[in-house]
Amino acid sequence: MSVITDWTPAKAEAFTRETIGFEHSLHERAMFDDEGLISLLDRYPREHLGVFTMGHDPVDWKTWRAGSAGDLSGEQLLGAAMDGRIWLNLRHTNDFLPEYAELEREIFAEAEAQTGVRTFKRDLGILISSANAQVFYHLDTPLVALWQLRGHKTAWVYPVESPHVTPEQIERVMLKETPEQIDFRRDMDAAAQVFELTPGKMVTWRQNAPHRIENGPMLNVSLSTEFMTMAAAMRANVIFANGVLRKAGIQPRIQSVPHPAALAKVGLARVAKAAGLVKPFESKLSPSFDLRDGIPT
């Protein structure tokens, strides 16, 4: 059975270029039931597990806090997600567990066969999150697809343009000078594309599109795939180079390959990275709570 069940020529053409929703069949797989999730949590490297909690106001992203799971079992961690207000992020499961590596290959082999777009730097992660939890307004460097497996969440996806995001904001994220979260106002919602994600729904959006997520009143389980294409990697390098140039007092623009200026900026970005000309901030939050001491609610 196909992973995505509603491919059309139009959707294949729009893939990676536009924000678009799909239907999928992954939610029917036993690996995502309670037993499968407990096994995943027991086997996933604990040092890579992201544990987070957050406030209720979607504007106040600074309430996003990291925590620790200690030696809690997979069953206890799933119970904490069911009972509290936490977000468990298991990134790169495809690098650690063979069945998730096979799932990653299956997903992208189908996507490449349908679209002809080659992908690389692929990250397949699992998100297990509590009722009414949220992810604040932010943007990502790679392309992203969000697959809903259990529960219901709402995704708002915003234009890649001012006032929703400025070139300078994207550059600072690309240079890792700031967190991925950027300032948000409620009136920005008027321009958002809104997706109600239930089991069997997936959405993928334009590269660097700001977005935010709110869970419904139940446990949520989602799969996140991040990946690059040649076009996406070129864009990321052009924006990185623009950030370097802006620091030098130049006001750059984003060009698309094969524009000569874009190709020159790709070279500049590689030189700047190799030379260490940009000093990233410390992006990893220090744990401020321990699930063994109680579950944030």
C-alpha positions, 0 to 999 in steps of 0.5 A, a space after each residue: 500500500 502506498 504511504 501517500 494515498 492521494 498522489 496526483 500530477 498536480 500534487 507531485 509538481 507542487 511537492 517541495 514548492 508549495 504548502 500542500 496537504 496529503 492523505 497517508 496510511 502510516 497511522 494504520 501501522 502497529 508500530 504507533 500503538 501504545 505497545 509500539 511507542 513504549 518499545 520505541 521510548 525504551 530503545 531510543 538513545 535517552 541522551 538524544 531524547 528531547 523533553 519539553 514543556 511550555 506555557 499556554 500563550 502562543 505569543 510567549 515562546 520564552 516559556 518553552 523549557 527543556 527537561 530531563 526524563 532520567 531513567 524513566 521507562 518507556 511506559 512511564 514516559 508515555 504515561 507522562 505524555 498522557 497525563 501532563 503538558 509535555 512534548 517528547 521529540 525523538 529526532 533521527 529515529 532513522 539513525 538509531 532504530 532499523 525499522 525507522 530507517 526502513 520507514 524513512 527509505 520507504 517514504 522517500 523512495 515513494 516521494 522520489 518516484 512520484 516527483 523525481 525530486 532527489 532528497 538527502 540529509 533526511 531526518 525522520 523523527 517521532 513527536 509524542 505530545 500531551 493534550 493541548 500542548 503547543 509548538 510556538 511560531 518558528 521556522 526551519 532551515 530544511 524542508 519539513 513534512 508533518 504526518 499525523 498518527 494519533 490525536 488531532 492538532 491544528 497547524 498554521 502555516 504562514 507566508 515566507 514574507 514580511 511581516 510574517 518573517 523578514 529576510 534578516 530573521 531567516 538569515 539569523 536562524 540560518 547562521 544559528 545566531 538566534 533560536 528558530 522561534 521568532 516573534 508572533 502576533 495573533 493578527 498574523 493568523 489572518 494570512 495563515 493556511 490552517 490545516 486540521 490534522 487527524 490520523 491519516 493527514 499530512 502537510 508539507 510546507 515551503 522552505 522557511 515558512 513560519 508555522 505553529 502547532 496546537 494540540 487538541 485535548 488528547 494525546 498526540 503522536 506525529 511523525 516529522 520528516 525533515 530533508 533537503 533537495 538540491 534547490 533547498 540546499 542552494 537556497 539555504 546557502 544563499 541565505 547564509 551568505 546574505 547574512 554574512 554580507 549583511 554583517 558587512 553592511 551590504 543589503 543583499 537579496 535572495 536569488 535562485 540558482 542558476 543566477 550567477 549571484 546565487 552560485 557565487 553566494 553558495 561559494 561564499 557560504 562554504 568559505 564562511 562556514 569552513 573559516 568559522 566566520 560565524 559564531 553560532 549561539 548555544 542552541 541547546 537549552 539546559 534542563 530546568 525540570 526532571 520528570 521523575 520529580 513530577 509531570 508539568 501540567 
